[in-house]
Each structure stands twice: as structure tokens, then as C-alpha cells.
Amino acid sequence: MDLILWRHAEAEEGFDDLSRKLTARGHRQAEKMAKWLTRQLRGRNVQLIASEARRSQQTLAAFSKDFLVDPRLNPGASAAAYFSSCGWPSSWDGVVVVAGHQPEIGRVASLALTGREVEWAIKKGAIWWLQQRIGPGGPQVKLRAMVTPQML
């Protein structure tokens, strides 16, 4: 199973956190990343999950309008909630793309890759692509790609 952690793109400021929407720049960031992901994931079985936050859903909608919404991914969620939402780790031969928030995305990436939950900085609109594989010592997680919209 591959897990792509996608931090939502740039969003407007606001008091109602779940209703904040993407800025014009945020829409461009999401579209750039969506085009890149479309090329990378062609022919793969993909499941998409967003938080209830409007900005998270708008980010994922740049890739596809067909996604699940899971309140377990809302701002303030634990890394365990992210893993539970997407079923990580799994022997499923597909890709789960999760559009979520910072600092949660950074914590999930650090826990998956190092076994420790640390606040890693993840840029707005960036993806961290994690791949689970079976190595000589058992299950392993490797970073397949880390891409920001500015890199595209």
C-alpha cells in the first residue's frame, strides 16, 4: 500500500476553521499537484480521503471529485486517526491519498518513517508519498517522493 499525505493548499484566513476556502494561489497549487499526481498514479487503484475542512476538500477536488470525507482527519487529529482513516498499513495493492492539515501531516509522516511522532514541517500544497514494502527484516516504509507545488 502507498500512502500519499497531501497538505491542503494555501487557504484564506478566517474564524470558522472548517469553512476556510482556498485562495487563488491555493487553487493553482492544488491544480499543479493534481496534474503531477494524475501522471504518477495512472493505472493505479486510488482511494481519496479528505477532512471536513473546505480547504482540504477543495485541494483534493483538483485531482478528483470522487472522494470520501472523514471527520477523523479534521484539524487537531492524531496520527493514529490518520492511520485508522486510511487503513495504514495494509497489504492492499493500491494508493490512498489523504488531504489533511499541518502539523498533523508532519506527525504522520514522521511516525510512519521513523516510528516516532515529531512535528515535521510540511509546506502548503505539498505531498509526502510513503510506500510500504516487505524487506529482509520485515515491513518497511520508504519515502518515495516529497514534492511541493513550487517544485513543479
Backbone as ProteinMPNN parsed JSONL, in Angstrom:
{"seq_chain_A": "MDLILWRHAEAEEGFDDLSRKLTARGHRQAEKMAKWLTRQLRGRNVQLIASEARRSQQTLAAFSKDFLVDPRLNPGASAAAYFSSCGWPSSWDGVVVVAGHQPEIGRVASLALTGREVEWAIKKGAIWWLQQRIGPGGPQVKLRAMVTPQML", "coords_chain_A": {"N_chain_A": [[0.842, -1.186, 0.0], [0.507, 2.198, -0.814], [0.809, 5.414, 0.607], [-0.232, 8.632, 0.285], [0.332, 11.658, 1.617], [-1.197, 14.655, 1.625], [-0.858, 17.928, 2.101], [-3.244, 20.448, 2.595], [-3.706, 23.076, 0.209], [-2.784, 26.606, -0.017], [-4.827, 28.615, 2.049], [-7.557, 30.874, 2.785], [-7.586, 33.201, 5.527], [-9.486, 32.974, 8.569], [-12.216, 32.741, 10.957], [-13.987, 30.622, 11.292], [-12.875, 27.662, 11.177], [-13.313, 25.243, 9.695], [-14.661, 26.122, 7.446], [-12.981, 27.639, 5.924], [-11.718, 28.609, 2.771], [-9.805, 27.817, -0.23], [-7.303, 30.073, -1.445], [-6.781, 32.04, -4.452], [-4.169, 31.5, -5.215], [-3.843, 29.127, -3.788], [-5.614, 27.432, -5.167], [-4.233, 27.251, -7.598], [-1.895, 25.959, -6.705], [-2.976, 23.488, -5.869], [-3.993, 22.523, -8.3], [-1.643, 22.222, -9.844], [-0.309, 20.208, -8.384], [-2.218, 18.188, -8.566], [-2.208, 17.611, -11.316], [0.361, 16.549, -11.569], [0.154, 14.322, -9.832], [-1.833, 12.883, -11.201], [-0.464, 12.005, -13.488], [1.477, 10.37, -12.243], [-0.045, 8.419, -10.936], [-1.494, 7.065, -12.813], [-3.373, 4.352, -13.918], [-3.322, 3.079, -11.48], [-4.946, 1.745, -8.553], [-6.801, 3.88, -6.714], [-7.672, 5.463, -3.698], [-9.366, 8.156, -2.228], [-9.308, 10.54, 0.397], [-10.59, 13.122, 2.382], [-10.499, 15.704, 4.899], [-13.146, 17.248, 6.87], [-12.836, 19.899, 6.431], [-13.243, 22.66, 4.317], [-11.119, 23.641, 2.704], [-9.414, 21.46, 2.535], [-10.998, 19.637, 1.135], [-11.339, 21.08, -1.252], [-8.721, 21.095, -2.173], [-8.255, 18.348, -2.707], [-10.266, 17.953, -4.567], [-9.241, 19.077, -6.856], [-7.876, 17.028, -7.963], [-9.741, 14.891, -8.114], [-13.281, 14.593, -8.07], [-14.424, 12.581, -6.751], [-14.331, 11.512, -3.753], [-13.91, 10.464, -0.33], [-15.147, 11.848, 2.742], [-13.835, 12.361, 5.878], [-14.294, 12.923, 9.206], [-12.401, 12.281, 11.117], [-10.023, 13.228, 10.241], [-9.943, 15.907, 10.663], [-8.699, 19.22, 11.616], [-6.439, 19.052, 14.323], [-6.452, 16.352, 14.697], [-5.186, 13.101, 15.619], [-2.148, 11.273, 14.84], [-2.68, 8.579, 14.854], [-5.401, 8.598, 14.229], [-5.315, 9.385, 11.55], [-3.979, 7.152, 10.425], [-5.866, 5.178, 11.009], [-8.077, 6.068, 9.53], [-7.23, 5.751, 6.863], [-6.467, 3.126, 6.809], [-3.837, 2.289, 7.154], [-1.001, 0.452, 8.226], [-1.371, -1.638, 5.295], [-2.008, -4.572, 3.343], [-3.153, -4.088, 0.997], [-3.058, -3.496, -2.463], [-2.801, -0.726, -3.492], [-3.272, 2.857, -3.684], [-3.618, 5.306, -1.247], [-4.761, 8.517, -0.973], [-4.551, 11.174, 1.115], [-5.946, 14.15, 2.044], [-5.051, 16.599, 4.156], [-4.054, 18.307, 7.144], [-1.669, 20.564, 8.698], [-0.189, 20.69, 11.866], [-0.523, 17.953, 11.697], [-0.099, 16.303, 9.367], [2.701, 16.332, 9.162], [3.377, 15.026, 11.55], [2.288, 12.491, 11.088], [3.807, 11.631, 8.878], [6.377, 11.56, 10.061], [6.017, 9.615, 12.065], [5.365, 7.327, 10.558], [7.715, 6.975, 9.074], [9.862, 6.972, 10.899], [9.053, 5.859, 13.26], [8.628, 7.447, 15.388], [6.716, 10.121, 16.688], [6.96, 13.231, 15.571], [7.033, 16.766, 15.09], [7.21, 17.518, 11.959], [7.896, 19.89, 9.444], [5.695, 20.627, 6.852], [5.152, 21.869, 3.711], [2.589, 24.074, 2.409], [0.257, 22.616, 0.25], [1.963, 20.569, -0.469], [3.076, 17.154, -1.074], [3.734, 14.076, 0.571], [4.904, 11.045, -0.228], [4.509, 7.907, 0.785], [5.688, 4.59, 0.919], [4.88, 1.303, 1.563], [6.653, -1.649, 2.095], [7.845, -5.042, 1.973], [10.728, -5.943, 3.467], [14.058, -7.367, 4.033], [14.111, -7.538, 6.845], [11.474, -7.541, 7.517], [8.345, -5.668, 7.441], [8.716, -2.472, 5.901], [8.961, 1.096, 5.582], [9.249, 3.45, 3.071], [10.267, 6.623, 1.813], [8.904, 7.634, -1.018], [8.523, 9.908, -2.577], [8.764, 13.445, -2.145], [7.155, 16.261, -2.734], [6.72, 19.642, -3.574], [4.403, 22.225, -4.555], [5.878, 24.294, -5.677], [8.054, 23.016, -6.774], [7.187, 21.967, -9.113]], "CA_chain_A": [[0.0, 0.0, 0.0], [1.155, 3.501, -0.818], [0.049, 6.456, 1.282], [0.175, 9.981, -0.09], [-0.138, 12.676, 2.543], [-1.259, 15.903, 0.862], [-1.285, 19.055, 2.918], [-4.092, 21.334, 1.809], [-3.036, 24.23, -0.39], [-2.956, 27.869, 0.707], [-6.231, 28.942, 2.325], [-7.866, 32.176, 3.375], [-7.689, 33.276, 6.982], [-10.879, 33.04, 8.993], [-12.513, 32.273, 12.304], [-14.631, 29.314, 11.192], [-11.77, 26.907, 10.586], [-13.733, 24.243, 8.714], [-15.232, 26.728, 6.232], [-11.97, 28.405, 5.183], [-11.541, 28.076, 1.416], [-8.52, 28.088, -0.864], [-7.079, 31.334, -2.145], [-6.488, 31.826, -5.876], [-2.862, 30.825, -5.243], [-4.083, 27.769, -3.32], [-6.195, 26.668, -6.283], [-3.143, 26.964, -8.556], [-1.046, 24.942, -6.077], [-3.689, 22.209, -5.908], [-4.072, 22.072, -9.691], [-0.307, 21.752, -10.24], [-0.051, 18.922, -7.75], [-3.172, 17.222, -9.119], [-1.704, 17.197, -12.637], [1.517, 15.678, -11.332], [-0.347, 13.062, -9.282], [-2.55, 12.169, -12.261], [0.557, 11.3, -14.289], [2.147, 9.354, -11.422], [-0.963, 7.383, -10.462], [-2.223, 6.488, -13.945], [-3.48, 2.898, -13.9], [-3.3, 2.561, -10.104], [-6.182, 1.766, -7.786], [-6.61, 5.013, -5.815], [-8.744, 5.869, -2.79], [-9.141, 9.543, -1.823], [-9.984, 10.897, 1.642], [-10.365, 14.5, 2.827], [-11.14, 16.091, 6.16], [-14.372, 18.023, 6.667], [-12.484, 21.284, 6.126], [-13.483, 23.028, 2.916], [-9.842, 23.776, 2.002], [-8.917, 20.112, 2.293], [-11.825, 19.08, 0.064], [-11.024, 21.794, -2.498], [-7.413, 20.618, -2.619], [-8.431, 17.014, -3.281], [-11.161, 18.058, -5.731], [-8.433, 19.389, -8.042], [-7.479, 15.724, -8.506], [-10.958, 14.139, -8.436], [-14.466, 14.953, -7.274], [-14.87, 11.336, -6.132], [-13.537, 11.225, -2.563], [-14.603, 10.319, 0.943], [-14.892, 12.869, 3.755], [-13.715, 11.698, 7.162], [-14.046, 13.893, 10.274], [-11.219, 11.897, 11.905], [-8.866, 13.947, 9.69], [-10.096, 17.339, 10.918], [-7.592, 19.831, 12.359], [-6.309, 18.575, 15.69], [-6.494, 14.889, 14.72], [-3.952, 12.396, 15.98], [-1.556, 10.447, 13.785], [-3.423, 7.314, 14.879], [-6.659, 8.806, 13.498], [-4.983, 9.351, 10.124], [-3.717, 5.766, 10.049], [-7.132, 4.461, 11.075], [-8.911, 6.519, 8.419], [-6.782, 5.215, 5.571], [-6.174, 1.704, 6.912], [-2.383, 2.087, 7.075], [-0.519, -0.176, 6.995], [-2.262, -2.648, 4.739], [-1.449, -5.326, 2.218], [-3.894, -3.669, -0.192], [-2.155, -3.037, -3.517], [-3.349, 0.496, -4.044], [-2.757, 4.123, -3.168], [-4.565, 6.148, -0.531], [-4.365, 9.923, -0.944], [-5.237, 11.833, 2.222], [-5.761, 15.604, 2.081], [-5.215, 16.987, 5.542], [-3.608, 19.56, 7.753], [-0.417, 20.674, 9.418], [1.008, 19.853, 11.944], [-0.857, 16.534, 11.695], [0.56, 15.607, 8.252], [4.107, 16.163, 9.547], [3.453, 13.99, 12.593], [2.003, 11.199, 10.461], [4.996, 11.275, 8.08], [7.487, 11.197, 10.953], [5.71, 8.352, 12.73], [5.453, 6.238, 9.574], [9.089, 6.787, 8.593], [10.869, 6.799, 11.957], [8.497, 5.221, 14.445], [8.467, 8.486, 16.413], [5.839, 11.216, 16.273], [7.671, 14.501, 15.702], [6.419, 17.78, 14.225], [7.965, 17.873, 10.768], [7.259, 20.948, 8.658], [5.235, 20.252, 5.512], [4.692, 23.085, 3.038], [1.217, 24.09, 1.895], [0.089, 22.029, -1.069], [2.978, 19.532, -0.716], [2.751, 15.753, -0.813], [4.742, 13.107, 1.021], [4.455, 9.762, -0.753], [5.095, 6.817, 1.56], [5.444, 3.28, 0.323], [5.125, 0.178, 2.451], [7.156, -2.832, 1.382], [8.406, -6.076, 2.834], [12.173, -6.039, 3.273], [14.698, -8.518, 4.684], [13.782, -7.582, 8.263], [10.032, -7.405, 7.697], [7.749, -4.479, 6.807], [9.487, -1.229, 5.896], [8.324, 2.235, 4.938], [10.232, 4.325, 2.442], [9.761, 7.85, 1.215], [9.022, 7.524, -2.471], [8.661, 11.256, -3.116], [8.307, 14.607, -1.414], [7.05, 17.246, -3.811], [5.955, 20.839, -3.28], [3.924, 22.842, -5.797], [6.95, 25.129, -6.243], [8.987, 22.157, -7.494], [6.574, 21.525, -10.387]], "C_chain_A": [[0.877, 1.236, 0.0], [0.223, 4.491, -0.118], [0.615, 7.803, 0.868], [-0.495, 10.956, 0.862], [-0.065, 14.011, 1.822], [-1.745, 17.012, 1.785], [-2.126, 19.98, 2.049], [-3.287, 22.533, 1.315], [-3.375, 25.494, 0.407], [-4.435, 28.233, 0.829], [-6.355, 30.34, 2.913], [-7.824, 32.08, 4.891], [-9.161, 33.307, 7.337], [-11.075, 32.445, 10.367], [-13.189, 30.913, 12.307], [-13.683, 28.398, 10.427], [-12.215, 25.935, 9.497], [-14.273, 24.847, 7.427], [-14.218, 27.556, 5.435], [-11.746, 27.769, 3.813], [-10.171, 28.456, 0.865], [-8.487, 29.491, -1.456], [-6.879, 31.017, -3.629], [-5.151, 31.103, -6.021], [-3.003, 29.37, -4.804], [-4.695, 26.886, -4.404], [-5.119, 26.311, -7.31], [-2.213, 25.882, -7.997], [-1.69, 23.563, -6.191], [-3.753, 21.66, -7.333], [-2.724, 21.553, -10.187], [-0.035, 20.36, -9.681], [-0.967, 17.847, -8.307], [-2.717, 16.723, -10.49], [-0.539, 16.236, -12.489], [1.061, 14.317, -10.817], [-1.078, 12.235, -10.336], [-1.577, 11.38, -13.126], [1.181, 10.144, -13.507], [1.245, 8.169, -11.087], [-1.778, 6.729, -11.567], [-2.198, 4.96, -13.87], [-3.473, 2.286, -12.508], [-4.693, 2.627, -9.493], [-6.0, 2.81, -6.684], [-7.869, 5.256, -4.994], [-8.392, 7.254, -2.261], [-9.958, 9.866, -0.579], [-9.593, 12.317, 2.023], [-10.982, 14.698, 4.205], [-12.432, 16.834, 5.841], [-14.073, 19.472, 6.305], [-12.616, 21.554, 4.631], [-12.177, 23.08, 2.125], [-9.222, 22.419, 1.674], [-9.684, 19.47, 1.129], [-11.55, 19.767, -1.272], [-9.674, 21.346, -3.054], [-7.561, 19.277, -3.319], [-9.308, 17.044, -4.524], [-10.411, 18.466, -6.995], [-7.985, 18.107, -8.73], [-8.703, 14.926, -8.961], [-12.094, 14.609, -7.531], [-14.984, 13.746, -6.489], [-13.973, 11.0, -4.946], [-14.444, 11.099, -1.349], [-14.244, 11.492, 1.848], [-14.903, 12.17, 5.108], [-13.389, 12.713, 8.252], [-12.861, 13.535, 11.165], [-9.972, 12.628, 11.437], [-8.938, 15.446, 9.944], [-8.898, 17.898, 11.685], [-7.617, 19.386, 13.82], [-6.305, 17.065, 15.816], [-5.149, 14.31, 15.133], [-3.408, 11.645, 14.76], [-2.304, 9.115, 13.707], [-4.747, 7.437, 14.128], [-6.423, 8.787, 11.989], [-4.77, 7.914, 9.668], [-5.001, 4.945, 10.043], [-8.017, 4.808, 9.881], [-8.526, 5.861, 7.102], [-6.428, 3.728, 5.622], [-4.699, 1.376, 6.806], [-1.893, 1.371, 8.315], [-1.474, -1.27, 6.546], [-1.554, -3.389, 3.619], [-2.179, -5.005, 0.917], [-2.922, -3.09, -1.215], [-2.75, -1.818, -4.209], [-2.704, 1.699, -3.389], [-3.894, 4.85, -2.46], [-3.983, 7.552, -0.5], [-5.223, 10.601, 0.119], [-4.919, 13.321, 2.169], [-6.076, 16.084, 3.485], [-4.474, 18.252, 5.907], [-2.248, 19.427, 8.42], [-0.752, 21.192, 10.809], [0.745, 18.352, 11.854], [-0.137, 15.755, 10.588], [2.033, 15.35, 8.585], [4.285, 15.077, 10.592], [3.233, 12.598, 12.011], [3.22, 10.731, 9.656], [6.139, 10.821, 8.988], [7.246, 9.861, 11.628], [5.852, 7.175, 11.772], [6.905, 5.932, 9.198], [10.108, 6.483, 9.692], [10.361, 6.039, 13.172], [8.31, 6.181, 15.609], [7.611, 9.61, 15.864], [6.507, 12.545, 16.612], [7.0, 15.496, 14.759], [7.373, 18.162, 13.101], [7.183, 18.93, 10.003], [6.927, 20.426, 7.262], [4.664, 21.513, 4.874], [3.258, 22.941, 2.531], [1.187, 23.526, 0.479], [1.043, 20.889, -1.387], [2.426, 18.136, -0.464], [3.99, 15.043, -0.286], [4.186, 11.747, 0.638], [5.218, 8.662, -0.03], [4.729, 5.489, 0.916], [5.817, 2.201, 1.323], [5.615, -0.989, 1.613], [7.686, -3.825, 2.406], [9.881, -6.218, 2.482], [12.727, -7.245, 3.999], [14.324, -8.653, 6.164], [12.297, -7.475, 8.536], [9.516, -6.156, 7.009], [8.636, -3.243, 6.957], [8.657, -0.142, 5.226], [9.428, 3.082, 4.331], [9.524, 5.554, 1.89], [9.988, 7.752, -0.275], [9.216, 8.88, -3.118], [8.176, 12.278, -2.092], [8.324, 15.726, -2.438], [6.224, 18.427, -3.314], [5.448, 21.422, -4.6], [5.005, 23.697, -6.47], [7.96, 24.314, -7.04], [8.479, 21.78, -8.886], [6.559, 22.634, -11.409]], "O_chain_A": [[1.868, 1.309, 0.726], [-0.998, 4.406, -0.243], [1.796, 8.083, 1.075], [-1.721, 11.065, 0.909], [1.021, 14.452, 1.445], [-2.905, 17.028, 2.196], [-1.768, 20.264, 0.906], [-2.308, 22.941, 1.94], [-4.143, 25.456, 1.368], [-5.191, 28.17, -0.14], [-5.404, 30.903, 3.456], [-8.005, 31.005, 5.463], [-9.997, 33.633, 6.494], [-10.211, 31.733, 10.88], [-12.985, 30.127, 13.232], [-13.687, 28.362, 9.197], [-11.546, 25.821, 8.47], [-14.34, 24.156, 6.41], [-14.556, 28.111, 4.39], [-11.601, 26.551, 3.699], [-9.472, 29.303, 1.422], [-9.503, 30.021, -1.905], [-6.815, 29.848, -4.011], [-5.014, 30.202, -6.848], [-2.366, 28.482, -5.37], [-4.326, 25.719, -4.537], [-5.099, 25.196, -7.83], [-1.79, 24.989, -8.731], [-1.034, 22.591, -6.565], [-3.585, 20.459, -7.542], [-2.676, 20.54, -10.885], [0.406, 19.459, -10.395], [-0.537, 16.71, -8.502], [-2.834, 15.534, -10.786], [-0.457, 15.231, -13.195], [1.519, 13.281, -11.298], [-0.95, 11.011, -10.357], [-1.833, 10.223, -13.46], [1.387, 9.062, -14.055], [1.721, 7.04, -10.97], [-2.663, 5.922, -11.285], [-1.132, 4.353, -13.77], [-3.609, 1.07, -12.379], [-5.512, 3.463, -9.873], [-5.143, 2.649, -5.815], [-8.983, 5.254, -5.519], [-7.246, 7.501, -1.886], [-11.137, 9.524, -0.491], [-8.416, 12.677, 1.992], [-11.872, 13.954, 4.617], [-12.771, 17.026, 4.673], [-14.981, 20.203, 5.91], [-12.157, 20.772, 3.798], [-12.13, 22.609, 0.988], [-8.576, 22.264, 0.638], [-9.09, 18.842, 0.252], [-11.53, 19.11, -2.312], [-9.506, 21.233, -4.268], [-7.039, 19.095, -4.419], [-9.113, 16.244, -5.438], [-10.897, 18.224, -8.1], [-7.741, 18.097, -9.936], [-8.709, 14.356, -10.052], [-11.878, 14.972, -6.375], [-15.883, 13.882, -5.658], [-12.976, 10.295, -5.097], [-15.585, 11.562, -1.346], [-13.159, 12.061, 1.73], [-15.858, 11.472, 5.448], [-12.312, 13.31, 8.228], [-12.362, 14.392, 11.895], [-8.968, 12.654, 12.148], [-8.071, 16.186, 9.48], [-8.166, 17.147, 12.329], [-8.667, 19.35, 14.461], [-6.17, 16.539, 16.921], [-4.11, 14.958, 15.006], [-4.121, 11.416, 13.783], [-2.532, 8.59, 12.618], [-5.173, 6.492, 13.465], [-7.229, 8.24, 11.237], [-5.314, 7.498, 8.645], [-5.199, 4.108, 9.162], [-8.638, 3.924, 9.291], [-9.39, 5.463, 6.321], [-6.121, 3.132, 4.59], [-4.35, 0.269, 6.398], [-2.37, 1.691, 9.404], [-2.284, -1.764, 7.33], [-0.606, -2.876, 3.023], [-1.872, -5.569, -0.133], [-2.06, -2.282, -0.868], [-3.151, -1.883, -5.371], [-1.73, 1.583, -2.646], [-4.99, 4.991, -3.002], [-2.853, 7.756, -0.057], [-6.451, 10.604, 0.039], [-3.754, 13.711, 2.24], [-7.212, 15.991, 3.95], [-4.291, 19.149, 5.083], [-1.755, 18.327, 8.666], [-1.575, 22.103, 10.907], [1.683, 17.557, 11.924], [0.379, 14.666, 10.839], [2.549, 14.265, 8.316], [5.235, 14.297, 10.528], [3.909, 11.642, 12.393], [3.616, 9.569, 9.744], [6.792, 9.814, 8.712], [8.168, 9.055, 11.753], [6.404, 6.138, 12.141], [7.277, 4.771, 9.026], [11.108, 5.809, 9.441], [11.15, 5.621, 14.02], [7.884, 5.778, 16.691], [7.763, 10.008, 14.709], [6.605, 12.931, 17.776], [6.455, 15.097, 13.73], [8.237, 19.022, 13.271], [5.956, 18.872, 9.925], [7.78, 19.855, 6.582], [3.782, 22.152, 5.447], [2.783, 21.837, 2.262], [1.987, 23.908, -0.375], [0.952, 20.294, -2.461], [1.445, 17.957, 0.258], [5.123, 15.364, -0.646], [3.127, 11.342, 1.118], [6.426, 8.507, -0.212], [3.612, 5.294, 0.435], [6.925, 2.187, 1.86], [5.062, -1.283, 0.553], [7.94, -3.477, 3.559], [10.238, -6.564, 1.356], [11.969, -8.059, 4.526], [14.231, -9.769, 6.676], [11.898, -7.332, 9.692], [10.16, -5.634, 6.099], [9.227, -3.01, 8.012], [7.773, -0.42, 4.415], [10.419, 3.395, 4.991], [8.342, 5.516, 1.549], [11.126, 7.783, -0.744], [9.968, 9.013, -4.084], [7.291, 11.999, -1.282], [9.381, 16.096, -2.949], [5.165, 18.247, -2.713], [6.015, 21.137, -5.655], [5.037, 23.807, -7.696], [8.654, 24.863, -7.897], [9.25, 21.328, -9.734], [6.083, 22.437, -12.527]]}, "name": "protein", "num_of_chains": 1, "seq": "MDLILWRHAEAEEGFDDLSRKLTARGHRQAEKMAKWLTRQLRGRNVQLIASEARRSQQTLAAFSKDFLVDPRLNPGASAAAYFSSCGWPSSWDGVVVVAGHQPEIGRVASLALTGREVEWAIKKGAIWWLQQRIGPGGPQVKLRAMVTPQML"}
